[in-house]
Amino acid sequence: MQKNLTIGRALELLVSDSGANISPIESSSDESDLVAPERDPDCSDSDYQILPEESSDDDDSNVEEDYGCTRRRKCHALPSTSPTPEPRSSLSSGRMSAQPPEDAPLPKAKRKQSLSTKIQKSMSTKRPNTVSEVGHDVRWHNREEQDTRPEPLLFLPARTPGPTLSTTTSWRPLSLFQLFFSASVVHTIIDNTNSNAAKRQQAGKKYTWKPLTVKDFYIFLTIILFSGLVSVHHRSDYWKKDWPYNFHFPRELMSRDRFEAILWSLHLSSPQEDEENEGKRNTPQYDSLFKLKPLYSEIVNACKAHFQPYKNICVDERLVASKTHVHARESMKNKLTKLGYKLFVLADCSTGYTWNFFICRESNMDTSGHTSVMDLLPAPLLGSGYSLYVDHFCTSPALFAELFARGIGCCGAMRKNINGFPQTEDNDLPRKAARGDLRWIRKDKLLFVKWMDMHEVSMCSTFHKAFSGQTVERKVKEDGAWAIKHIPVPDAVVDYNQNMGGVGVSDALIRYYSVRQKTMKWYKTFFYHFIDIAVVNSFLLYKELFKLRGDPYKLLTHKGFREQLCKEMLALAKSSEPTPRSPLRDTCMPVYYGEDATASRRYCKRCHDAGNKRVKTPIHCRKCLVPLCLTSRKNCFAEWHDGQVQR
């Protein structure tokens, strides 16, 4: 009973005491000052002590009850005008002590004062991520707690989703391919290749070269596409006559030396403009990708012009395999292609169509994912209401908030240490959480989710609900045996796994029949990759147009599409061969074969029929196209025609 009264009295003192009876203790040594610094009003040590009050019979302020103390301190007497209390005897030694022992516990009132000071100090300390600071509940919620589904964004694309081509036109593989490799681009490449070959010959390079024509260029492209369908160990094996390399194509249409000469002289940009660009090196005007133009710009513009993505789109990285030692090369261990040139690609999730891309050059190797995603999303051409899926390199709360303000929803994996991700540990996932356990926090339009699979997965989304009861199958080992178990999964994880593979679909189609070949020139590596993009996008357009038209004939496979493209390209090459300008053939007239009469000679037809098979002549009949002698001693031309008239 007395103990309860004592505690109640102490609490009343804490509430009503104004602190007038508290005065600082004068330390008697420097050691005491180090243990309890002076002028620290929040200190709970014995630098402050309650002064004694007037005693009363029913007041228990003089009742001394010892409490355990965590520190050993010397208690110093306070100078006061009030009478000194009578010292109490020591029960252990039987002697009188004017001062309490060195390890004496603090008095009750003094300990209550220290406790009050600590409580006030803890309440006044600013805590991060509080409700007053962010205006939201930052506590992690479990899956039993319901989340509100955000309102869906209104899907307003700039054009009708799908191919922007006419469905009434019969689109062949070659006509679709020429949407990306237009006639103007082909002629530009031919002119630049001829200029580069002339420049090499002027520099003293000795090799056989004749001007590149449209026919030769399309045969050259067909051989490159053929190399993706039929693989050999060495490129020269395509021209071997021995079994098993006795291919009729390409040996019958182009020699190996001619192909190697075209490949060696191939140049996409103008050599003269290349020299001007090289003079700007180490200046802001220098363009490190100039050797890819104009093909690079034409391919990107064609990809965006001939297709409008459906609602779900994704952004991911792509590596073009290369082992050349250049600064723009990157290594990514989580990709099938570990080493090469890095591209950022925006693709349609349902078809895998490459809609936009750009090459990561040396000047923007350290470009953040925020900038990369914004560069791939031209609002006038794309529209609003799209659902964008990105990987952890491109995700950030700032990016998601900015895109949501532009009318584009975002979902993607996110690192937990990124700026803006909730760092609170209140109701967080335990270190050894069960498989399928999840936590979520919603801050404005951003939903942050943690989910435990084989390892912890962190997600962020602006258009998903935290959990709606979906499950996923996983193999779980129970009682020493593996069993298939349905575990809960957040909605964001399900949609991310279904839609994030858009770039992966395009990469897989490219890898199946890739035309990439070994080369020492970095821009030729991209030339091969541009061909792959053009062929794959042409095939995807062909499939979409087939669905829209409902054609009765059988849909071509990817392999069949490439085979048909090679056939049509060879037919175009043969039709594009220029016909020689022949004179009028109304009458029979003797003409020379060429300007050099000694170099262009044929066996005389009349002499050959007469048994003399070694006589050559530079003259032939322009109408009959028959070589005949015409000299001062011999006139086979007249005799042969007279014989034809008699017959």
Salt bridges, closest charged atoms under 4 A:
GLU12 OE1 - ARG9 NH1 3.63
ASP45 OD2 - ARG71 NH1 2.36
ASP47 OD1 - ARG73 NH2 3.70
GLU64 OE1 - ARG88 NE 3.07
ASP137 OD2 - HIS141 NE2 3.88
GLU144 OE2 - ARG143 NE 3.88
GLU145 OE1 - ARG139 NH1 3.23
GLU145 OE1 - HIS141 ND1 2.88
ASP147 OD2 - ARG442 NH2 2.80
ASP216 OD2 - ARG258 NH2 2.91
ASP237 OD1 - LYS240 NZ 3.30
GLU252 OE2 - HIS248 ND1 2.94
GLU260 OE2 - ARG235 NE 3.02
ASP274 OD2 - HIS267 NE2 2.59
GLU275 OE2 - LYS199 NZ 3.04
GLU278 OE1 - ARG281 NH2 3.05
ASP287 OD2 - LYS293 NZ 2.57
ASP287 OD1 - ARG361 NH1 3.08
ASP316 OD2 - LYS335 NZ 3.39
GLU317 OE2 - LYS342 NZ 3.64
GLU330 OE1 - LYS342 NZ 3.62
GLU402 OE1 - HIS370 NE2 2.82
ASP428 OD2 - LYS450 NZ 3.17
ASP437 OD1 - ARG439 NH1 2.83
ASP444 OD1 - HIS136 NE2 2.93
ASP453 OD1 - ARG435 NE 3.11
ASP453 OD1 - ARG474 NE 3.11
GLU456 OE2 - LYS416 NZ 3.02
GLU473 OE2 - HIS486 NE2 3.76
GLU478 OE2 - LYS485 NZ 3.75
ASP495 OD2 - HIS464 NE2 2.58
ASP507 OD1 - ARG318 NE 2.54
GLU544 OE2 - LYS547 NZ 3.71
ASP551 OD2 - ARG549 NH2 2.62
GLU563 OE2 - LYS559 NZ 2.56
GLU568 OE2 - ARG172 NE 3.15
GLU577 OE1 - LYS215 NZ 3.36
ASP609 OD1 - LYS605 NZ 3.86
ASP609 OD1 - HIS608 ND1 3.90
GLU639 OE1 - ARG606 NH2 2.73
